[in-house]
Amino acid sequence: MMKISGGFIFMFNTFSYKNTADNVVVMSKDNYDAIMETLSVNSNDYLMRKLARGDEQFKNGGFKQHELITEDDND
């Protein structure tokens, strides 16, 4: 099953029983960590304001485009 939350896509399996109190969600540690990080950021007003400000700057063209640097470029 896929669920989209805050721009992130989480993949997890659910096992459903007749009694919903016994339902179980199984997911990878990476997905769990991503959900916890998303919850942490979403609950932090300072970070959410910074993200909103960055979104506005991007929408208004307030960014510079650069070429990607590869490890070979540093030699």
C-alpha atoms as an extended CHARMM CRD file, in Angstrom:
* protein
*
        75  EXT
         1         1  MET       CA              0.0000000000        0.0000000000        0.0000000000  PROA      1               0.0000000000
         2         2  MET       CA              1.2320000000        3.5210000000       -0.7590000000  PROA      2               0.0000000000
         3         3  LYS       CA              0.3300000000        6.5710000000        1.2880000000  PROA      3               0.0000000000
         4         4  ILE       CA              1.3770000000       10.1100000000        0.4540000000  PROA      4               0.0000000000
         5         5  SER       CA              2.0100000000       12.4170000000        3.3900000000  PROA      5               0.0000000000
         6         6  GLY       CA              3.6390000000       15.8340000000        3.2920000000  PROA      6               0.0000000000
         7         7  GLY       CA              5.0590000000       15.2050000000       -0.1750000000  PROA      7               0.0000000000
         8         8  PHE       CA              6.6150000000       11.8770000000        0.8370000000  PROA      8               0.0000000000
         9         9  ILE       CA              5.4800000000        8.4770000000       -0.3870000000  PROA      9               0.0000000000
        10        10  PHE       CA              5.4560000000        5.6990000000        2.1760000000  PROA      10              0.0000000000
        11        11  MET       CA              5.1560000000        2.0590000000        1.2040000000  PROA      11              0.0000000000
        12        12  PHE       CA              3.9370000000       -0.4000000000        3.7900000000  PROA      12              0.0000000000
        13        13  ASN       CA              1.9910000000       -3.6150000000        4.1490000000  PROA      13              0.0000000000
        14        14  THR       CA             -1.1120000000       -3.9330000000        6.2620000000  PROA      14              0.0000000000
        15        15  PHE       CA             -2.6280000000       -7.0590000000        7.6980000000  PROA      15              0.0000000000
        16        16  SER       CA             -6.3000000000       -6.6450000000        8.4830000000  PROA      16              0.0000000000
        17        17  TYR       CA             -8.4360000000       -8.7030000000       10.8150000000  PROA      17              0.0000000000
        18        18  LYS       CA            -12.1380000000       -8.5290000000       11.6720000000  PROA      18              0.0000000000
        19        19  ASN       CA            -11.2730000000       -6.7920000000       14.9480000000  PROA      19              0.0000000000
        20        20  THR       CA             -9.5560000000       -3.5660000000       13.8490000000  PROA      20              0.0000000000
        21        21  ALA       CA             -7.8540000000       -3.2310000000       17.2480000000  PROA      21              0.0000000000
        22        22  ASP       CA             -5.6770000000       -6.1650000000       16.1550000000  PROA      22              0.0000000000
        23        23  ASN       CA             -4.5670000000       -4.6250000000       12.8310000000  PROA      23              0.0000000000
        24        24  VAL       CA             -0.8280000000       -4.5250000000       12.2160000000  PROA      24              0.0000000000
        25        25  VAL       CA              1.3500000000       -2.3140000000       10.0130000000  PROA      25              0.0000000000
        26        26  VAL       CA              4.6710000000       -3.7140000000        8.7980000000  PROA      26              0.0000000000
        27        27  MET       CA              7.2130000000       -1.3780000000        7.2200000000  PROA      27              0.0000000000
        28        28  SER       CA             10.9290000000       -1.0850000000        6.7090000000  PROA      28              0.0000000000
        29        29  LYS       CA             13.0730000000        0.8150000000        9.2010000000  PROA      29              0.0000000000
        30        30  ASP       CA             13.8940000000        3.3400000000        6.4550000000  PROA      30              0.0000000000
        31        31  ASN       CA             10.1730000000        4.0710000000        5.9660000000  PROA      31              0.0000000000
        32        32  TYR       CA              9.6340000000        4.3090000000        9.7270000000  PROA      32              0.0000000000
        33        33  ASP       CA             12.5720000000        6.7080000000       10.0700000000  PROA      33              0.0000000000
        34        34  ALA       CA             11.2210000000        8.8290000000        7.1910000000  PROA      34              0.0000000000
        35        35  ILE       CA              7.8000000000        9.0530000000        8.8490000000  PROA      35              0.0000000000
        36        36  MET       CA              9.3530000000       10.0280000000       12.1790000000  PROA      36              0.0000000000
        37        37  GLU       CA             11.4980000000       12.7110000000       10.4960000000  PROA      37              0.0000000000
        38        38  THR       CA              8.4480000000       14.0660000000        8.6630000000  PROA      38              0.0000000000
        39        39  LEU       CA              6.4930000000       14.2270000000       11.9210000000  PROA      39              0.0000000000
        40        40  SER       CA              9.4030000000       15.9590000000       13.6240000000  PROA      40              0.0000000000
        41        41  VAL       CA              9.7290000000       18.6070000000       10.8980000000  PROA      41              0.0000000000
        42        42  ASN       CA              5.9520000000       19.1280000000       10.6430000000  PROA      42              0.0000000000
        43        43  SER       CA              5.7010000000       19.7000000000       14.3920000000  PROA      43              0.0000000000
        44        44  ASN       CA              8.5240000000       22.2870000000       14.4050000000  PROA      44              0.0000000000
        45        45  ASP       CA              7.0890000000       25.7430000000       13.6390000000  PROA      45              0.0000000000
        46        46  TYR       CA             10.5270000000       27.2250000000       12.9320000000  PROA      46              0.0000000000
        47        47  LEU       CA             11.3720000000       24.5880000000       10.3050000000  PROA      47              0.0000000000
        48        48  MET       CA              7.9230000000       24.8100000000        8.7250000000  PROA      48              0.0000000000
        49        49  ARG       CA              8.3130000000       28.6020000000        8.3590000000  PROA      49              0.0000000000
        50        50  LYS       CA             11.7490000000       28.1000000000        6.7640000000  PROA      50              0.0000000000
        51        51  LEU       CA             10.2840000000       25.5510000000        4.3290000000  PROA      51              0.0000000000
        52        52  ALA       CA              7.4000000000       27.8800000000        3.4580000000  PROA      52              0.0000000000
        53        53  ARG       CA              9.8310000000       30.7700000000        2.9070000000  PROA      53              0.0000000000
        54        54  GLY       CA             11.9970000000       28.5680000000        0.6800000000  PROA      54              0.0000000000
        55        55  ASP       CA              8.9600000000       27.4830000000       -1.3400000000  PROA      55              0.0000000000
        56        56  GLU       CA              8.0000000000       31.1280000000       -1.8730000000  PROA      56              0.0000000000
        57        57  GLN       CA             11.5350000000       32.0670000000       -2.9040000000  PROA      57              0.0000000000
        58        58  PHE       CA             11.6000000000       29.1720000000       -5.3770000000  PROA      58              0.0000000000
        59        59  LYS       CA              8.1900000000       30.0880000000       -6.8330000000  PROA      59              0.0000000000
        60        60  ASN       CA              9.3980000000       33.6680000000       -7.3000000000  PROA      60              0.0000000000
        61        61  GLY       CA             12.5770000000       32.6020000000       -9.0960000000  PROA      61              0.0000000000
        62        62  GLY       CA             14.8420000000       33.1910000000       -6.1020000000  PROA      62              0.0000000000
        63        63  PHE       CA             17.2900000000       30.4140000000       -6.9250000000  PROA      63              0.0000000000
        64        64  LYS       CA             20.3920000000       29.7330000000       -8.9990000000  PROA      64              0.0000000000
        65        65  GLN       CA             20.9300000000       26.6710000000      -11.1200000000  PROA      65              0.0000000000
        66        66  HSD       CA             24.3420000000       24.9880000000      -10.9780000000  PROA      66              0.0000000000
        67        67  GLU       CA             25.9270000000       22.0360000000      -12.6970000000  PROA      67              0.0000000000
        68        68  LEU       CA             26.2480000000       18.9290000000      -10.5650000000  PROA      68              0.0000000000
        69        69  ILE       CA             29.6880000000       18.2320000000       -9.1680000000  PROA      69              0.0000000000
        70        70  THR       CA             30.8540000000       14.6350000000       -9.3140000000  PROA      70              0.0000000000
        71        71  GLU       CA             33.6430000000       13.0150000000       -7.3150000000  PROA      71              0.0000000000
        72        72  ASP       CA             35.7470000000       12.9110000000      -10.4960000000  PROA      72              0.0000000000
        73        73  ASP       CA             35.5440000000       16.7310000000      -10.7290000000  PROA      73              0.0000000000
        74        74  ASN       CA             37.4030000000       17.0850000000       -7.4320000000  PROA      74              0.0000000000
        75        75  ASP       CA             40.5770000000       15.3280000000       -8.6560000000  PROA      75              0.0000000000
